Amino acid sequence: MIDRSLESMSSKQLSSRLEHQHEPLSRLIRWLDRCVTWIAGGSRSGARMDLRIGSTAFLISVLLASPALWLYLEPGNAGRLSDFIAQADNPLTRSLKEPILGYRILVPLLNYSLGLRGLAVALPAIVASWINLCLCSRIIRLRTDSISLTVYSVVGLSLTFFVVEGTTFWAAPDSVAHLFSLLIAAFSLPWLSWLVAVPLAMLVDERSLVSFLFLGLFCWRAYGRGGDFRLSSPLMNALGLIGGLGVWKLVRSVLDSGLLAAAPVNKVVESQVSRALVRMQPHDGWLVWLLNIAAPFRWMYLFPVVLSALVGIDLLYSKGDWRKSLVGMIPRPSVFWLANLVLFLAWLVASAFNGDVWRTVSFAFFFVIEAVLILGSRQVRLGLALSRVSAILMLATPVVFSGCPEVPNPQIAFPLPLVLWRTFGDSEAGLMNWLRSLL
């Protein structure tokens, strides 16, 4: 039944009443926008603004998702990190629990050169996570021209595994690999930079190849815009990618030749692939695989999901005529987004053969960033609304993945106060000790 009291109201009175009913939400949005203004700092220098945004997001990330210090500080419990510590002393050592790390020598060489030993070997990944957030700020700010969207999006990204892994999982310096492709995107570097960036990233982790495939689509869409988006042609970037792969393969051949040290023995990937093919299901089982696909980006998936829906509506509405558009998008973003979507789905299939799916999927971070850019520039109000919602939800939900094959076993990155309490707090018996044990 219609409320007749509303019928007698003027439009101004009705608007005032509706605003009053949503006052808590309005106040929250106004408070968040004031925080955004403070974070951006109002600097006329884009570099300083990106530094403020990236640094603030990094601090939020470390505060809400901290490494399990009680594990790393416990003697003899370094796990895979012990391999990185050993490689810092001798990058060519072959006494490794995971022999594949013998190919991933860039960070060990960096640690060896800088004199980083012990737990300090985690510093390159931690610093790279911070720099990556600053680069993401520059990429989003320049291509959307929206400070609010930039701040909300970077805060949301700061709590994805794309960033958090570098600060919480000290045995995996993937953030160093992400750095090289982000540098090209942030500064529109020429195709020659691919000859250096590709092999360096792949000497951190071979899966970074997919980051450069997404980067190729990113550069292709931006090609020809001019200004800050002046990039090399897609053909030249492709040549740079092929040349970079050649350099990486040459380094791998030297490592396999035994000239510098015994060739690394790597059968982990082969065994995982064989197991998945024999059982005709993902390496970790269907449920864990699906959970770990959702874990890397969590609520930041709202951007690609909404954009995919809009592109789908466009296709249905236009009936194959790319010149028509229902939601105000031009054909090029639609076409390039479909290419991104196909590549991402193919990468998800490939992740089924890997044990650490949350890490594997994280290498497709450009998939999320591109969705933010397209919506942020083509559907400004929608993009800003999604950035607010996703940032709030990312802040409200924990960083978690399943670390146990076939059976969900949540692994949570706890907030810094809880981590410090669990690591250095009193160990007396009682309720508080029981609560500590849950962490």
C-alpha positions as a LaTeX table, in Angstrom:
\begin{tabular}{lrrr}
\hline
Residue & $x$ (\AA) & $y$ (\AA) & $z$ (\AA) \\
\hline
Met1 & 0.00 & 0.00 & 0.00 \\
Ile2 & 1.29 & 3.43 & $-0.90$ \\
Asp3 & 2.08 & 5.71 & 2.02 \\
Arg4 & $-0.47$ & 8.56 & 1.47 \\
Ser5 & 1.59 & 10.88 & 3.66 \\
Leu6 & 4.23 & 10.82 & 0.95 \\
Glu7 & 1.68 & 11.85 & $-1.67$ \\
Ser8 & 0.93 & 15.07 & 0.21 \\
Met9 & 4.58 & 16.04 & 0.50 \\
Ser10 & 6.29 & 18.40 & $-1.87$ \\
Ser11 & 9.25 & 17.03 & $-3.82$ \\
Lys12 & 11.59 & 19.06 & $-1.61$ \\
Gln13 & 10.06 & 17.63 & 1.58 \\
Leu14 & 10.21 & 14.12 & 0.16 \\
Ser15 & 13.85 & 14.55 & $-0.81$ \\
Ser16 & 14.63 & 15.85 & 2.68 \\
Arg17 & 12.91 & 12.88 & 4.30 \\
Leu18 & 14.73 & 10.36 & 2.13 \\
Glu19 & 18.07 & 12.04 & 2.87 \\
His20 & 17.27 & 11.87 & 6.59 \\
Gln21 & 16.51 & 8.15 & 6.32 \\
His22 & 19.87 & 7.53 & 4.69 \\
Glu23 & 21.79 & 9.94 & 6.91 \\
Pro24 & 24.08 & 7.26 & 8.45 \\
Leu25 & 25.16 & 6.14 & 4.98 \\
Ser26 & 25.59 & 9.71 & 3.79 \\
Arg27 & 27.69 & 10.57 & 6.81 \\
Leu28 & 29.86 & 7.51 & 6.22 \\
Ile29 & 30.42 & 8.50 & 2.59 \\
Arg30 & 31.24 & 12.09 & 3.55 \\
Trp31 & 33.70 & 10.87 & 6.19 \\
Leu32 & 35.34 & 8.51 & 3.70 \\
Asp33 & 35.62 & 11.29 & 1.14 \\
Arg34 & 37.31 & 13.51 & 3.74 \\
Cys35 & 39.77 & 10.68 & 4.38 \\
Val36 & 40.38 & 10.48 & 0.64 \\
Thr37 & 41.14 & 14.20 & 0.54 \\
Trp38 & 43.55 & 13.84 & 3.45 \\
Ile39 & 45.30 & 10.83 & 1.87 \\
Ala40 & 45.72 & 12.57 & $-1.49$ \\
Gly41 & 47.16 & 15.57 & 0.34 \\
Gly42 & 46.05 & 18.13 & $-2.22$ \\
Ser43 & 49.56 & 18.20 & $-3.72$ \\
Arg44 & 49.97 & 19.62 & $-7.19$ \\
Ser45 & 52.75 & 17.13 & $-7.78$ \\
Gly46 & 51.41 & 13.88 & $-9.18$ \\
Ala47 & 54.45 & 11.97 & $-7.94$ \\
Arg48 & 53.98 & 13.19 & $-4.36$ \\
Met49 & 50.30 & 12.37 & $-4.52$ \\
Asp50 & 51.03 & 8.83 & $-5.71$ \\
Leu51 & 53.62 & 8.45 & $-2.97$ \\
Arg52 & 51.08 & 9.51 & $-0.33$ \\
Ile53 & 48.34 & 7.27 & $-1.71$ \\
Gly54 & 50.61 & 4.26 & $-2.15$ \\
Ser55 & 52.27 & 4.67 & 1.25 \\
Thr56 & 48.96 & 5.08 & 3.09 \\
Ala57 & 47.50 & 2.03 & 1.36 \\
Phe58 & 50.65 & 0.07 & 2.19 \\
Leu59 & 50.38 & 0.97 & 5.89 \\
Ile60 & 46.72 & $-0.06$ & 5.88 \\
Ser61 & 47.69 & $-3.35$ & 4.26 \\
Val62 & 50.40 & $-4.09$ & 6.84 \\
Leu63 & 48.10 & $-3.09$ & 9.70 \\
Leu64 & 45.21 & $-5.33$ & 8.64 \\
Ala65 & 47.17 & $-8.23$ & 7.12 \\
Ser66 & 50.46 & $-8.87$ & 8.89 \\
Pro67 & 52.87 & $-11.80$ & 8.55 \\
Ala68 & 52.69 & $-14.61$ & 11.10 \\
Leu69 & 55.74 & $-13.43$ & 13.04 \\
Trp70 & 55.39 & $-16.16$ & 15.65 \\
Leu71 & 56.14 & $-18.70$ & 12.91 \\
Tyr72 & 59.05 & $-16.87$ & 11.28 \\
Leu73 & 60.70 & $-16.04$ & 14.61 \\
Glu74 & 60.48 & $-19.59$ & 15.91 \\
Pro75 & 63.87 & $-21.35$ & 15.51 \\
Gly76 & 63.88 & $-24.08$ & 12.90 \\
Asn77 & 60.42 & $-23.17$ & 11.60 \\
Ala78 & 61.40 & $-21.07$ & 8.60 \\
Gly79 & 60.07 & $-23.68$ & 6.15 \\
Arg80 & 60.54 & $-22.63$ & 2.53 \\
Leu81 & 62.05 & $-19.37$ & 3.76 \\
Ser82 & 65.13 & $-21.37$ & 4.77 \\
Asp83 & 65.82 & $-21.89$ & 1.05 \\
Phe84 & 65.84 & $-18.12$ & 0.44 \\
Ile85 & 68.11 & $-17.60$ & 3.43 \\
Ala86 & 70.49 & $-20.23$ & 2.06 \\
Gln87 & 70.37 & $-18.67$ & $-1.41$ \\
Ala88 & 71.26 & $-15.26$ & 0.04 \\
Asp89 & 74.52 & $-16.78$ & 1.24 \\
Asn90 & 75.09 & $-18.61$ & $-2.03$ \\
Pro91 & 72.66 & $-17.92$ & $-4.93$ \\
Leu92 & 73.89 & $-21.05$ & $-6.72$ \\
Thr93 & 73.39 & $-23.46$ & $-3.84$ \\
Arg94 & 71.55 & $-26.64$ & $-4.75$ \\
Ser95 & 70.80 & $-27.87$ & $-1.22$ \\
Leu96 & 67.21 & $-26.71$ & $-1.44$ \\
Lys97 & 63.95 & $-28.20$ & $-0.24$ \\
Glu98 & 62.33 & $-26.90$ & $-3.43$ \\
Pro99 & 64.85 & $-27.29$ & $-6.29$ \\
Ile100 & 62.81 & $-25.08$ & $-8.64$ \\
Leu101 & 64.08 & $-22.09$ & $-6.64$ \\
Gly102 & 67.45 & $-22.71$ & $-8.26$ \\
Tyr103 & 66.00 & $-21.08$ & $-11.39$ \\
Arg104 & 64.53 & $-18.11$ & $-9.49$ \\
Ile105 & 67.82 & $-16.43$ & $-8.74$ \\
Leu106 & 67.13 & $-12.71$ & $-9.18$ \\
Val107 & 66.06 & $-11.98$ & $-5.60$ \\
Pro108 & 68.78 & $-14.22$ & $-4.12$ \\
Leu109 & 71.35 & $-12.34$ & $-6.21$ \\
Leu110 & 69.90 & $-9.06$ & $-4.96$ \\
Asn111 & 70.05 & $-10.22$ & $-1.35$ \\
Tyr112 & 73.60 & $-11.49$ & $-1.84$ \\
Ser113 & 74.71 & $-8.17$ & $-3.38$ \\
Leu114 & 73.06 & $-6.01$ & $-0.72$ \\
Gly115 & 74.29 & $-8.17$ & 2.14 \\
Leu116 & 70.76 & $-9.10$ & 3.28 \\
Arg117 & 70.87 & $-12.23$ & 5.40 \\
Gly118 & 68.54 & $-14.12$ & 7.69 \\
Leu119 & 64.99 & $-12.81$ & 7.83 \\
Ala120 & 66.15 & $-9.64$ & 6.05 \\
Val121 & 65.86 & $-11.59$ & 2.77 \\
Ala122 & 62.13 & $-10.69$ & 2.87 \\
Leu123 & 62.87 & $-6.97$ & 2.48 \\
Pro124 & 62.95 & $-6.84$ & $-1.37$ \\
Ala125 & 59.43 & $-8.30$ & $-1.58$ \\
Ile126 & 58.10 & $-5.99$ & 1.14 \\
Val127 & 59.60 & $-2.87$ & $-0.45$ \\
Ala128 & 58.36 & $-3.98$ & $-3.90$ \\
Ser129 & 54.80 & $-4.27$ & $-2.56$ \\
Trp130 & 54.98 & $-0.66$ & $-1.38$ \\
Ile131 & 56.38 & 0.56 & $-4.72$ \\
Asn132 & 53.74 & $-1.42$ & $-6.62$ \\
Leu133 & 50.96 & 0.42 & $-4.80$ \\
Cys134 & 52.53 & 3.76 & $-5.70$ \\
Leu135 & 52.72 & 2.64 & $-9.34$ \\
Cys136 & 49.08 & 1.50 & $-9.27$ \\
Ser137 & 48.15 & 4.96 & $-8.00$ \\
Arg138 & 49.95 & 6.59 & $-10.92$ \\
Ile139 & 48.36 & 4.24 & $-13.46$ \\
Ile140 & 44.80 & 4.76 & $-12.20$ \\
Arg141 & 45.17 & 8.49 & $-11.52$ \\
Leu142 & 46.51 & 9.34 & $-14.98$ \\
Arg143 & 44.05 & 7.18 & $-16.89$ \\
Thr144 & 40.85 & 8.07 & $-15.01$ \\
Asp145 & 41.65 & 11.61 & $-13.80$ \\
Ser146 & 39.79 & 10.81 & $-10.56$ \\
Ile147 & 41.60 & 11.14 & $-7.24$ \\
Ser148 & 38.74 & 9.57 & $-5.28$ \\
Leu149 & 38.58 & 6.54 & $-7.56$ \\
Thr150 & 42.36 & 6.23 & $-7.34$ \\
Val151 & 42.48 & 6.27 & $-3.54$ \\
Tyr152 & 39.60 & 3.83 & $-3.06$ \\
Ser153 & 40.93 & 1.46 & $-5.72$ \\
Val154 & 44.49 & 1.46 & $-4.41$ \\
Val155 & 43.28 & 0.83 & $-0.86$ \\
Gly156 & 41.25 & $-2.08$ & $-2.19$ \\
Leu157 & 44.22 & $-3.44$ & $-4.13$ \\
Ser158 & 46.42 & $-3.15$ & $-1.03$ \\
Leu159 & 44.47 & $-5.99$ & 0.57 \\
Thr160 & 44.64 & $-8.36$ & $-2.40$ \\
Phe161 & 47.24 & $-11.11$ & $-2.59$ \\
Phe162 & 48.82 & $-9.17$ & $-5.43$ \\
Val163 & 50.22 & $-6.93$ & $-2.66$ \\
Val164 & 49.71 & $-8.79$ & 0.62 \\
Glu165 & 51.69 & $-11.81$ & $-0.47$ \\
Gly166 & 54.87 & $-9.75$ & $-0.61$ \\
Thr167 & 54.41 & $-8.58$ & 2.97 \\
Thr168 & 52.96 & $-11.68$ & 4.63 \\
Phe169 & 54.44 & $-14.69$ & 2.80 \\
Trp170 & 58.16 & $-14.06$ & 3.10 \\
Ala171 & 59.09 & $-17.16$ & 1.13 \\
Ala172 & 57.57 & $-15.84$ & $-2.12$ \\
Pro173 & 58.92 & $-12.54$ & $-3.51$ \\
Asp174 & 56.34 & $-12.39$ & $-6.32$ \\
Ser175 & 55.87 & $-8.66$ & $-5.77$ \\
Val176 & 59.36 & $-8.12$ & $-7.18$ \\
Ala177 & 58.21 & $-9.80$ & $-10.41$ \\
His178 & 55.06 & $-7.65$ & $-10.52$ \\
Leu179 & 57.20 & $-4.52$ & $-10.24$ \\
Phe180 & 58.72 & $-4.86$ & $-13.71$ \\
Ser181 & 55.46 & $-4.98$ & $-15.66$ \\
Leu182 & 53.94 & $-2.19$ & $-13.55$ \\
Leu183 & 56.91 & 0.07 & $-14.32$ \\
Ile184 & 56.23 & $-0.28$ & $-18.04$ \\
Ala185 & 52.53 & 0.49 & $-17.57$ \\
Ala186 & 53.07 & 3.41 & $-15.18$ \\
Phe187 & 55.68 & 5.23 & $-17.26$ \\
Ser188 & 54.72 & 4.13 & $-20.79$ \\
Leu189 & 58.20 & 2.71 & $-21.35$ \\
Pro190 & 59.22 & 1.80 & $-24.92$ \\
Trp191 & 59.32 & $-1.74$ & $-26.24$ \\
Leu192 & 63.04 & $-2.09$ & $-25.56$ \\
Ser193 & 62.24 & $-2.15$ & $-21.85$ \\
Trp194 & 60.49 & $-5.49$ & $-22.38$ \\
Leu195 & 63.86 & $-7.03$ & $-23.30$ \\
Val196 & 65.00 & $-6.33$ & $-19.74$ \\
Ala197 & 61.76 & $-6.53$ & $-17.75$ \\
Val198 & 60.56 & $-9.90$ & $-19.06$ \\
Pro199 & 63.65 & $-11.98$ & $-18.20$ \\
Leu200 & 64.14 & $-10.23$ & $-14.84$ \\
Ala201 & 60.53 & $-10.90$ & $-13.82$ \\
Met202 & 60.68 & $-14.52$ & $-14.97$ \\
Leu203 & 63.87 & $-15.06$ & $-12.98$ \\
Val204 & 61.72 & $-14.26$ & $-9.95$ \\
Asp205 & 58.87 & $-16.54$ & $-11.01$ \\
Glu206 & 58.08 & $-18.02$ & $-14.41$ \\
Arg207 & 54.37 & $-17.33$ & $-13.98$ \\
Ser208 & 55.06 & $-13.63$ & $-14.45$ \\
Leu209 & 54.83 & $-14.33$ & $-18.20$ \\
Val210 & 51.04 & $-14.02$ & $-17.93$ \\
Ser211 & 51.45 & $-10.54$ & $-16.41$ \\
Phe212 & 53.19 & $-9.43$ & $-19.59$ \\
Leu213 & 50.47 & $-10.98$ & $-21.76$ \\
Phe214 & 47.91 & $-8.87$ & $-19.89$ \\
Leu215 & 50.29 & $-5.92$ & $-20.14$ \\
Gly216 & 50.33 & $-6.39$ & $-23.92$ \\
Leu217 & 46.54 & $-5.98$ & $-24.02$ \\
Phe218 & 46.81 & $-2.98$ & $-21.66$ \\
Cys219 & 49.34 & $-1.25$ & $-23.93$ \\
Trp220 & 47.45 & $-2.16$ & $-27.08$ \\
Arg221 & 44.25 & $-0.48$ & $-25.83$ \\
Ala222 & 46.18 & 2.64 & $-24.84$ \\
Tyr223 & 48.17 & 2.75 & $-28.09$ \\
Gly224 & 47.51 & 5.80 & $-30.21$ \\
Arg225 & 45.95 & 8.02 & $-27.54$ \\
Gly226 & 48.99 & 10.29 & $-27.34$ \\
Gly227 & 50.03 & 12.35 & $-24.34$ \\
Asp228 & 50.85 & 10.31 & $-21.26$ \\
Phe229 & 49.60 & 7.19 & $-23.04$ \\
Arg230 & 52.03 & 7.28 & $-25.93$ \\
Leu231 & 53.25 & 3.68 & $-26.18$ \\
Ser232 & 55.13 & 1.50 & $-28.63$ \\
Ser233 & 53.10 & $-0.31$ & $-31.26$ \\
Pro234 & 51.64 & $-3.72$ & $-30.38$ \\
Leu235 & 53.98 & $-5.34$ & $-32.90$ \\
Met236 & 57.08 & $-3.85$ & $-31.28$ \\
Asn237 & 55.87 & $-4.84$ & $-27.82$ \\
Ala238 & 55.35 & $-8.38$ & $-29.10$ \\
Leu239 & 58.91 & $-8.39$ & $-30.43$ \\
Gly240 & 60.10 & $-7.12$ & $-27.05$ \\
Leu241 & 58.23 & $-9.94$ & $-25.31$ \\
Ile242 & 59.70 & $-12.57$ & $-27.64$ \\
Gly243 & 63.17 & $-11.10$ & $-27.23$ \\
Gly244 & 62.79 & $-11.04$ & $-23.45$ \\
Leu245 & 61.73 & $-14.68$ & $-23.47$ \\
Gly246 & 64.83 & $-15.45$ & $-25.51$ \\
Val247 & 67.06 & $-13.78$ & $-22.92$ \\
Trp248 & 65.32 & $-15.69$ & $-20.11$ \\
Lys249 & 65.72 & $-18.98$ & $-21.98$ \\
Leu250 & 69.41 & $-18.25$ & $-22.47$ \\
Val251 & 69.87 & $-17.76$ & $-18.72$ \\
Arg252 & 67.94 & $-20.96$ & $-18.03$ \\
Ser253 & 70.17 & $-22.82$ & $-20.48$ \\
Val254 & 73.28 & $-21.59$ & $-18.66$ \\
Leu255 & 71.81 & $-22.74$ & $-15.33$ \\
Asp256 & 70.93 & $-26.13$ & $-16.85$ \\
Ser257 & 74.35 & $-26.55$ & $-18.45$ \\
Gly258 & 76.13 & $-27.02$ & $-15.14$ \\
Leu259 & 78.79 & $-24.41$ & $-16.00$ \\
Leu260 & 78.13 & $-22.38$ & $-12.87$ \\
Ala261 & 76.75 & $-25.09$ & $-10.58$ \\
Ala262 & 74.87 & $-28.37$ & $-10.78$ \\
Ala263 & 71.67 & $-28.07$ & $-12.80$ \\
Pro264 & 68.53 & $-27.58$ & $-10.67$ \\
Val265 & 66.33 & $-30.65$ & $-10.49$ \\
Asn266 & 62.69 & $-29.65$ & $-10.89$ \\
Lys267 & 59.95 & $-32.27$ & $-10.88$ \\
Val268 & 57.37 & $-30.52$ & $-8.71$ \\
Val269 & 55.40 & $-29.02$ & $-11.60$ \\
Glu270 & 55.51 & $-32.27$ & $-13.57$ \\
Ser271 & 54.13 & $-34.25$ & $-10.65$ \\
Gln272 & 51.34 & $-31.73$ & $-10.06$ \\
Val273 & 50.31 & $-31.78$ & $-13.71$ \\
Ser274 & 50.38 & $-35.57$ & $-13.81$ \\
Arg275 & 48.24 & $-35.83$ & $-10.69$ \\
Ala276 & 45.66 & $-33.38$ & $-12.03$ \\
Leu277 & 45.43 & $-35.18$ & $-15.37$ \\
Val278 & 45.12 & $-38.63$ & $-13.81$ \\
Arg279 & 42.38 & $-37.56$ & $-11.40$ \\
Met280 & 40.71 & $-35.22$ & $-13.92$ \\
Gln281 & 40.32 & $-32.49$ & $-11.33$ \\
Pro282 & 42.41 & $-29.57$ & $-10.03$ \\
His283 & 45.53 & $-30.41$ & $-8.04$ \\
Asp284 & 43.92 & $-29.25$ & $-4.78$ \\
Gly285 & 40.42 & $-30.56$ & $-5.50$ \\
Trp286 & 37.46 & $-28.63$ & $-6.87$ \\
Leu287 & 36.32 & $-26.87$ & $-3.67$ \\
Val288 & 39.75 & $-25.64$ & $-2.57$ \\
Trp289 & 40.58 & $-24.61$ & $-6.13$ \\
Leu290 & 37.44 & $-22.46$ & $-6.37$ \\
Leu291 & 38.03 & $-20.90$ & $-2.96$ \\
Asn292 & 41.61 & $-20.05$ & $-3.87$ \\
Ile293 & 40.49 & $-18.48$ & $-7.15$ \\
Ala294 & 38.27 & $-16.11$ & $-5.15$ \\
Ala295 & 40.95 & $-15.43$ & $-2.51$ \\
Pro296 & 43.50 & $-13.32$ & $-4.45$ \\
Phe297 & 41.25 & $-10.35$ & $-5.31$ \\
Arg298 & 38.09 & $-11.01$ & $-3.26$ \\
Trp299 & 35.79 & $-7.96$ & $-3.52$ \\
Met300 & 37.95 & $-6.31$ & $-6.19$ \\
Tyr301 & 36.40 & $-8.87$ & $-8.55$ \\
Leu302 & 33.33 & $-6.58$ & $-8.51$ \\
Phe303 & 34.98 & $-4.47$ & $-11.21$ \\
Pro304 & 35.52 & $-7.24$ & $-13.80$ \\
Val305 & 32.19 & $-8.89$ & $-12.96$ \\
Val306 & 30.19 & $-5.67$ & $-13.47$ \\
Leu307 & 32.17 & $-4.72$ & $-16.57$ \\
Ser308 & 31.66 & $-8.18$ & $-18.08$ \\
Ala309 & 27.92 & $-7.87$ & $-17.45$ \\
Leu310 & 27.82 & $-4.46$ & $-19.16$ \\
Val311 & 29.77 & $-5.75$ & $-22.15$ \\
Gly312 & 27.39 & $-8.71$ & $-22.34$ \\
Ile313 & 24.42 & $-6.32$ & $-22.36$ \\
Asp314 & 26.12 & $-4.36$ & $-25.12$ \\
Leu315 & 26.52 & $-7.48$ & $-27.21$ \\
Leu316 & 22.90 & $-8.52$ & $-26.74$ \\
Tyr317 & 21.63 & $-5.03$ & $-27.43$ \\
Ser318 & 23.74 & $-4.36$ & $-30.50$ \\
Lys319 & 23.07 & $-7.82$ & $-32.00$ \\
Gly320 & 26.59 & $-7.96$ & $-33.33$ \\
Asp321 & 26.73 & $-4.34$ & $-34.43$ \\
Trp322 & 29.77 & $-2.97$ & $-32.54$ \\
Arg323 & 28.80 & 0.61 & $-33.43$ \\
Lys324 & 25.78 & 0.52 & $-31.14$ \\
Ser325 & 26.15 & 0.88 & $-27.39$ \\
Leu326 & 23.69 & 0.77 & $-24.51$ \\
Val327 & 25.97 & 1.77 & $-21.64$ \\
Gly328 & 28.09 & 4.42 & $-23.31$ \\
Met329 & 31.14 & 2.27 & $-24.05$ \\
Ile330 & 32.86 & 2.49 & $-27.40$ \\
Pro331 & 33.74 & $-0.72$ & $-29.28$ \\
Arg332 & 37.45 & $-0.72$ & $-28.47$ \\
Pro333 & 37.09 & $-1.18$ & $-24.69$ \\
Ser334 & 34.47 & $-3.88$ & $-25.28$ \\
Val335 & 36.68 & $-5.83$ & $-27.66$ \\
Phe336 & 39.77 & $-5.51$ & $-25.51$ \\
Trp337 & 37.87 & $-6.45$ & $-22.38$ \\
Leu338 & 36.66 & $-9.65$ & $-24.05$ \\
Ala339 & 40.30 & $-10.44$ & $-24.85$ \\
Asn340 & 41.20 & $-9.85$ & $-21.20$ \\
Leu341 & 38.35 & $-12.09$ & $-20.08$ \\
Val342 & 39.37 & $-14.94$ & $-22.38$ \\
Leu343 & 42.98 & $-14.72$ & $-21.22$ \\
Phe344 & 41.92 & $-14.68$ & $-17.56$ \\
Leu345 & 39.68 & $-17.74$ & $-17.98$ \\
Ala346 & 42.53 & $-19.58$ & $-19.71$ \\
Trp347 & 44.81 & $-18.66$ & $-16.80$ \\
Leu348 & 42.27 & $-20.05$ & $-14.33$ \\
Val349 & 42.31 & $-23.36$ & $-16.19$ \\
Ala350 & 46.12 & $-23.38$ & $-16.06$ \\
Ser351 & 46.01 & $-22.73$ & $-12.31$ \\
Ala352 & 44.28 & $-26.08$ & $-11.80$ \\
Phe353 & 47.65 & $-27.76$ & $-12.29$ \\
Asn354 & 49.31 & $-25.74$ & $-9.54$ \\
Gly355 & 49.30 & $-26.17$ & $-5.78$ \\
Asp356 & 49.35 & $-22.48$ & $-4.76$ \\
Val357 & 46.41 & $-21.23$ & $-6.80$ \\
Trp358 & 46.06 & $-17.95$ & $-4.87$ \\
Arg359 & 49.59 & $-17.01$ & $-5.94$ \\
Thr360 & 49.10 & $-18.15$ & $-9.53$ \\
Val361 & 45.90 & $-16.16$ & $-10.03$ \\
Ser362 & 47.53 & $-13.08$ & $-8.46$ \\
Phe363 & 49.81 & $-12.78$ & $-11.49$ \\
Ala364 & 46.72 & $-11.72$ & $-13.49$ \\
Phe365 & 46.48 & $-8.43$ & $-11.54$ \\
Phe366 & 46.22 & $-6.38$ & $-14.76$ \\
Phe367 & 42.85 & $-8.05$ & $-15.32$ \\
Val368 & 41.43 & $-6.21$ & $-12.30$ \\
Ile369 & 43.33 & $-2.97$ & $-12.93$ \\
Glu370 & 42.07 & $-2.80$ & $-16.52$ \\
Ala371 & 38.48 & $-3.23$ & $-15.33$ \\
Val372 & 38.99 & $-0.36$ & $-12.87$ \\
Leu373 & 40.36 & 1.83 & $-15.66$ \\
Ile374 & 37.60 & 1.12 & $-18.17$ \\
Leu375 & 34.77 & 1.65 & $-15.69$ \\
Gly376 & 36.52 & 4.58 & $-14.04$ \\
Ser377 & 36.91 & 6.42 & $-17.33$ \\
Arg378 & 33.75 & 5.32 & $-19.20$ \\
Gln379 & 31.24 & 4.98 & $-16.35$ \\
Val380 & 32.55 & 7.52 & $-13.86$ \\
Arg381 & 29.77 & 7.40 & $-11.26$ \\
Leu382 & 29.49 & 3.63 & $-11.42$ \\
Gly383 & 33.27 & 3.22 & $-11.19$ \\
Leu384 & 33.47 & 5.51 & $-8.15$ \\
Ala385 & 30.58 & 3.70 & $-6.45$ \\
Leu386 & 32.22 & 0.32 & $-7.05$ \\
Ser387 & 35.55 & 1.59 & $-5.76$ \\
Arg388 & 33.90 & 2.77 & $-2.52$ \\
Val389 & 32.00 & $-0.46$ & $-2.00$ \\
Ser390 & 34.93 & $-2.73$ & $-2.83$ \\
Ala391 & 37.32 & $-0.77$ & $-0.60$ \\
Ile392 & 34.93 & $-0.93$ & 2.37 \\
Leu393 & 34.35 & $-4.66$ & 1.88 \\
Met394 & 38.08 & $-5.32$ & 1.49 \\
Leu395 & 38.73 & $-3.50$ & 4.75 \\
Ala396 & 35.95 & $-5.40$ & 6.52 \\
Thr397 & 36.89 & $-8.94$ & 5.45 \\
Pro398 & 40.11 & $-10.81$ & 6.29 \\
Val399 & 42.80 & $-11.85$ & 3.85 \\
Val400 & 42.41 & $-15.62$ & 3.68 \\
Phe401 & 43.18 & $-18.60$ & 1.47 \\
Ser402 & 43.03 & $-22.37$ & 1.79 \\
Gly403 & 46.43 & $-23.95$ & 2.26 \\
Cys404 & 45.35 & $-27.56$ & 2.50 \\
Pro405 & 44.81 & $-29.63$ & $-0.66$ \\
Glu406 & 41.29 & $-31.01$ & $-1.13$ \\
Val407 & 40.03 & $-29.95$ & 2.33 \\
Pro408 & 39.37 & $-26.25$ & 3.09 \\
Asn409 & 41.79 & $-25.14$ & 5.78 \\
Pro410 & 41.63 & $-21.35$ & 6.14 \\
Gln411 & 44.96 & $-19.54$ & 6.38 \\
Ile412 & 44.31 & $-16.01$ & 7.65 \\
Ala413 & 46.56 & $-12.96$ & 7.65 \\
Phe414 & 45.69 & $-11.37$ & 11.00 \\
Pro415 & 45.81 & $-7.66$ & 11.89 \\
Leu416 & 49.09 & $-6.37$ & 13.32 \\
Pro417 & 47.87 & $-5.91$ & 16.94 \\
Leu418 & 46.77 & $-9.56$ & 17.09 \\
Val419 & 50.02 & $-10.71$ & 15.53 \\
Leu420 & 52.10 & $-8.78$ & 18.05 \\
Trp421 & 49.96 & $-10.14$ & 20.89 \\
Arg422 & 50.29 & $-13.71$ & 19.61 \\
Thr423 & 54.04 & $-13.34$ & 19.09 \\
Phe424 & 55.13 & $-11.40$ & 22.15 \\
Gly425 & 52.13 & $-11.57$ & 24.51 \\
Asp426 & 51.92 & $-13.28$ & 27.88 \\
Ser427 & 51.63 & $-17.07$ & 27.69 \\
Glu428 & 49.88 & $-17.64$ & 31.03 \\
Ala429 & 47.14 & $-20.27$ & 31.09 \\
Gly430 & 43.50 & $-19.24$ & 30.97 \\
Leu431 & 40.98 & $-17.73$ & 28.59 \\
Met432 & 43.43 & $-15.26$ & 27.02 \\
Asn433 & 45.92 & $-18.02$ & 26.29 \\
Trp434 & 43.16 & $-20.09$ & 24.67 \\
Leu435 & 42.27 & $-17.11$ & 22.48 \\
Arg436 & 45.93 & $-16.75$ & 21.52 \\
Ser437 & 46.04 & $-20.41$ & 20.51 \\
Leu438 & 43.28 & $-19.80$ & 17.97 \\
Leu439 & 45.60 & $-17.48$ & 16.07 \\
\hline
\end{tabular}
